[in-house]
Amino acid sequence: MEGSLHLTIHSASCMSHSWDANRLSWLVLTWFEGFGSRTFFKLHRRFHGNGESSAYAQRSVYLECGIRDDMIDRYLVFRTKKRAEQLAEELEKEQIQFVLHEDDDYPPLLREIADPPFALFIRGDASLTQTNGGAIVGTRRNTPYGRTVAETLGKEFARNGIPIISGLAGGIDSIAHEAALNENGTCLAILGTGVDAASVYPKCNMKLGERIVASGGALISEFPPKTESLPFHFPLRNRIISGMSKATIVVEAADKSGSLITAFQALEQNRDVFAVPGPITHAQSYGTNRLLAMGAIPLVSVEDAVRWLDQGVQRPLPIHIRLTEEERQLLKALDGTRHIDELVRILQRPISSINALLARLEMNGFVIVQGPQTYIRAPCAEPQLD
């Protein structure tokens, strides 16, 4: 490892981090495009959090972590050519924060998901990651109805001090961001590219990205600067959008829409999903109506979403919900706070089946999430067991 760099990243309204050898080493690893968060976490466990040992390990260690030979070869060349200090200086130049999963300013909600990013690159106010926001997502080809809903949501979120989390995509995402900014609201845009000005995608939204930062918001990505837009980046980005949000609102979504991926990931993360009902004759309503059929919460008024996100109030129990026998058995097993592994053992069912049951029960207010993969029965479920 080269000599330590005496440099501290400073950015307006955010925490600062000094560049010691450990942080510089993790920066080298995360800057390499061939590795992902799971590899970083494996190395972190293997070397008990030591960045230098992880970044400058022997080839055999990387093989033990399941990394392909060709990828190891590329990384060994990469680490000899890239100076850690130079990478840190690039972040300083762009005023980008480098936040590790163990840092205090890492988003607490994001820590709870099954596959959190190992590190984040943040341009703007990193302290916003500590606030509770709501995701607004939807199709790029919105209808006038979708525009009206997205604008209304953006304005009301801003007026109630709720940050909007979205993906800076065209259509619904951009409309919600712009509406919030017009009301002096706060936006967090999660990117599937680097957060540096030159990398923001789509290019037509570069000015919107700059406006978000200038208005006190932030651009966030797990990808380093100069990372281009690649198709597989966007499902990874979507898990961050839902993972950082108390709830995800899908305004409009066609069949096989990326917004549906975000919604399904939110369900897997035990987060609430709202869907805006739409005409069955419109292709852009197919996805949202499908979510409603699967048990998503109908967004029948903007006030309901604002109240839920702002206060975290308990949703009223829908009177039309009838529990299946499998759901009743699961609720009976929740006679206290239980981890999902305990439920699998008690009910003798696959974890995928338990996850699906929990998602529906939690969505409808019968189950409360107590922690990572830990649940308790809601009081409103008691009468259903008589």
PAVO-889542 format. One record per residue (C-alpha): x, y, z. Coordinates in steps of 0.05 Angstrom, whole numbers, plus 5000, padded with zeros to 4 digits. Layout:
- X  Y  Z
...
//
This chain:
- 5000  5000  5000
- 5026  5069  4982
- 5035  5124  5032
- 4975  5149  5069
- 4938  5208  5039
- 4923  5267  5085
- 4858  5287  5051
- 4788  5296  5077
- 4728  5297  5032
- 4685  5358  5047
- 4616  5370  5019
- 4562  5419  5039
- 4515  5396  5094
- 4545  5327  5102
- 4593  5287  5145
- 4666  5283  5127
- 4713  5224  5125
- 4789  5225  5131
- 4827  5181  5082
- 4865  5131  5123
- 4897  5069  5092
- 4836  5027  5106
- 4787  5073  5071
- 4834  5084  5012
- 4840  5009  5003
- 4765  4998  5001
- 4761  5055  4951
- 4809  5018  4904
- 4767  4954  4910
- 4700  4988  4899
- 4726  5029  4840
- 4741  4965  4802
- 4682  4950  4756
- 4688  4874  4759
- 4670  4864  4832
- 4603  4872  4867
- 4580  4882  4938
- 4576  4808  4955
- 4650  4800  4938
- 4666  4860  4981
- 4628  4832  5040
- 4663  4765  5032
- 4730  4799  5034
- 4708  4842  5093
- 4690  4778  5132
- 4753  4742  5109
- 4799  4797  5134
- 4756  4822  5193
- 4743  4890  5160
- 4815  4904  5141
- 4814  4942  5075
- 4888  4937  5060
- 4889  4861  5067
- 4826  4856  5024
- 4851  4901  4968
- 4921  4873  4965
- 4909  4799  4979
- 4940  4741  4943
- 4908  4710  4882
- 4889  4648  4922
- 4845  4689  4969
- 4805  4717  4911
- 4796  4647  4884
- 4770  4625  4952
- 4718  4681  4947
- 4692  4652  4882
- 4720  4705  4836
- 4734  4681  4765
- 4806  4675  4740
- 4798  4726  4685
- 4767  4776  4733
- 4824  4766  4783
- 4874  4779  4727
- 4840  4843  4709
- 4838  4867  4782
- 4911  4851  4795
- 4930  4895  4736
- 4880  4948  4758
- 4908  4955  4828
- 4979  4965  4802
- 4957  5021  4756
- 4909  5058  4800
- 4936  5100  4857
- 4888  5103  4915
- 4907  5176  4928
- 4890  5194  4856
- 4821  5163  4863
- 4808  5201  4927
- 4829  5265  4894
- 4779  5252  4838
- 4724  5248  4889
- 4748  5312  4922
- 4747  5347  4855
- 4675  5325  4842
- 4654  5336  4916
- 4632  5264  4922
- 4628  5228  4989
- 4651  5156  4996
- 4607  5122  5048
- 4621  5052  5073
- 4567  5006  5101
- 4596  5013  5170
- 4597  5089  5170
- 4547  5129  5212
- 4520  5165  5151
- 4503  5101  5113
- 4427  5097  5103
- 4399  5058  5163
- 4340  5030  5124
- 4387  5005  5070
- 4426  4966  5122
- 4364  4924  5135
- 4358  4893  5066
- 4386  4825  5048
- 4437  4850  4997
- 4457  4922  5015
- 4510  4959  4975
- 4578  4954  5009
- 4592  5027  4995
- 4558  5088  4965
- 4582  5148  4926
- 4542  5210  4944
- 4543  5279  4912
- 4504  5329  4952
- 4477  5326  5023
- 4496  5258  5051
- 4459  5272  5116
- 4394  5262  5078
- 4406  5187  5079
- 4386  5189  5152
- 4316  5215  5137
- 4253  5175  5121
- 4233  5186  5049
- 4185  5154  5001
- 4199  5127  4932
- 4157  5150  4872
- 4169  5110  4810
- 4134  5095  4744
- 4136  5090  4670
- 4178  5134  4624
- 4117  5138  4577
- 4067  5169  4625
- 3996  5189  4608
- 3968  5258  4626
- 3934  5223  4685
- 4001  5196  4709
- 4033  5265  4703
- 3978  5295  4745
- 3986  5242  4799
- 4062  5247  4800
- 4060  5323  4803
- 4010  5322  4860
- 4051  5272  4899
- 4115  5311  4888
- 4083  5376  4912
- 4050  5346  4973
- 4113  5308  4993
- 4152  5374  4989
- 4100  5413  5029
- 4102  5360  5084
- 4178  5356  5086
- 4182  5285  5059
- 4242  5271  5014
- 4227  5240  4947
- 4270  5180  4927
- 4270  5161  4854
- 4314  5141  4796
- 4321  5205  4755
- 4290  5167  4696
- 4246  5203  4646
- 4172  5204  4656
- 4142  5194  4725
- 4209  5197  4762
- 4229  5264  4732
- 4159  5294  4739
- 4157  5278  4813
- 4227  5306  4824
- 4212  5371  4787
- 4145  5381  4823
- 4180  5373  4890
- 4236  5420  4871
- 4186  5473  4849
- 4158  5471  4920
- 4228  5475  4951
- 4226  5401  4967
- 4283  5352  4976
- 4301  5297  4926
- 4347  5237  4928
- 4362  5209  4860
- 4391  5139  4857
- 4432  5126  4795
- 4455  5064  4757
- 4516  5104  4735
- 4568  5147  4768
- 4543  5209  4804
- 4595  5255  4772
- 4565  5306  4725
- 4591  5272  4662
- 4561  5204  4680
- 4489  5223  4698
- 4439  5184  4656
- 4396  5197  4619
- 4434  5255  4590
- 4371  5295  4581
- 4364  5296  4657
- 4435  5322  4671
- 4406  5391  4687
- 4354  5360  4733
- 4409  5323  4769
- 4448  5387  4779
- 4386  5422  4803
- 4374  5367  4855
- 4444  5376  4883
- 4440  5453  4881
- 4373  5451  4918
- 4402  5412  4977
- 4387  5341  4953
- 4435  5286  4932
- 4454  5239  4876
- 4471  5169  4902
- 4501  5108  4870
- 4540  5045  4888
- 4580  5055  4824
- 4643  5099  4822
- 4651  5161  4778
- 4655  5151  4703
- 4612  5088  4706
- 4569  5085  4644
- 4497  5062  4638
- 4492  4986  4630
- 4428  4946  4631
- 4445  4903  4692
- 4459  4965  4733
- 4387  4985  4738
- 4358  4926  4777
- 4415  4939  4826
- 4397  5012  4829
- 4323  4995  4840
- 4338  4954  4903
- 4370  5017  4932
- 4310  5060  4914
- 4263  5013  4951
- 4313  4996  5005
- 4322  5069  5025
- 4247  5082  5026
- 4194  5071  5079
- 4145  5057  5022
- 4146  5054  4946
- 4091  5086  4905
- 4082  5061  4834
- 4043  5113  4794
- 4040  5080  4725
- 4076  5018  4699
- 4068  4977  4636
- 4078  4902  4634
- 4151  4883  4649
- 4165  4954  4672
- 4228  4969  4713
- 4181  5001  4763
- 4151  4932  4777
- 4221  4906  4793
- 4227  4962  4844
- 4159  4944  4873
- 4175  4869  4878
- 4242  4885  4911
- 4206  4930  4961
- 4161  4871  4979
- 4221  4826  4988
- 4250  4879  5033
- 4186  4880  5075
- 4169  4950  5055
- 4101  4978  5037
- 4080  4984  4964
- 4026  5031  4941
- 3997  5027  4871
- 3956  5079  4835
- 3894  5048  4803
- 3886  5062  4729
- 3839  5047  4670
- 3843  4974  4649
- 3845  4998  4577
- 3912  5034  4586
- 3977  4995  4578
- 4010  5041  4629
- 3961  5018  4682
- 3972  4944  4671
- 4029  4939  4721
- 3997  4980  4776
- 3931  4943  4769
- 3969  4877  4771
- 4003  4899  4836
- 3935  4915  4866
- 3910  4846  4847
- 3970  4818  4884
- 3953  4857  4947
- 3989  4924  4940
- 3958  4982  4978
- 3911  5023  4933
- 3931  5096  4932
- 3862  5127  4935
- 3886  5194  4961
- 3952  5231  4964
- 3937  5248  5036
- 3938  5175  5056
- 4008  5166  5028
- 4033  5230  5061
- 4002  5211  5128
- 4033  5141  5125
- 4103  5166  5107
- 4101  5226  5153
- 4073  5193  5215
- 4083  5119  5203
- 4011  5107  5224
- 3981  5038  5226
- 3939  5025  5165
- 3866  5006  5178
- 3852  4932  5167
- 3815  4922  5101
- 3750  4888  5120
- 3748  4846  5056
- 3813  4809  5071
- 3803  4735  5087
- 3861  4694  5113
- 3880  4629  5080
- 3893  4569  5125
- 3968  4577  5112
- 3965  4649  5134
- 3927  4631  5197
- 3978  4578  5214
- 4035  4628  5205
- 4000  4680  5249
- 3990  4628  5304
- 4064  4612  5300
- 4078  4686  5312
- 4064  4680  5387
- 4121  4727  5400
- 4177  4761  5362
- 4205  4709  5314
- 4259  4706  5261
- 4240  4677  5194
- 4286  4617  5206
- 4244  4599  5267
- 4180  4603  5225
- 4211  4557  5173
- 4228  4507  5227
- 4160  4511  5262
- 4117  4508  5199
- 4162  4461  5160
- 4153  4502  5096
- 4205  4530  5047
- 4232  4599  5063
- 4205  4624  4996
- 4135  4604  5017
- 4142  4637  5085
- 4169  4700  5053
- 4109  4704  5006
- 4060  4694  5064
- 4095  4746  5107
- 4095  4797  5050
- 4020  4792  5041
- 4006  4793  5116
- 4052  4851  5129
- 4023  4889  5069
- 3953  4882  5098
- 3971  4902  5169
- 3970  4833  5202
- 4045  4829  5214
- 4095  4881  5239
- 4168  4880  5220
- 4211  4884  5283
- 4280  4880  5250
- 4318  4845  5194
- 4275  4784  5178
- 4243  4788  5246
- 4167  4794  5256
- 4112  4800  5306
- 4037  4792  5300
- 3998  4857  5297
- 3942  4868  5348
- 3890  4872  5292
- 3905  4800  5274
- 3882  4771  5341
- 3807  4769  5324
- 3823  4732  5260
- 3851  4673  5300
- 3789  4661  5343
//
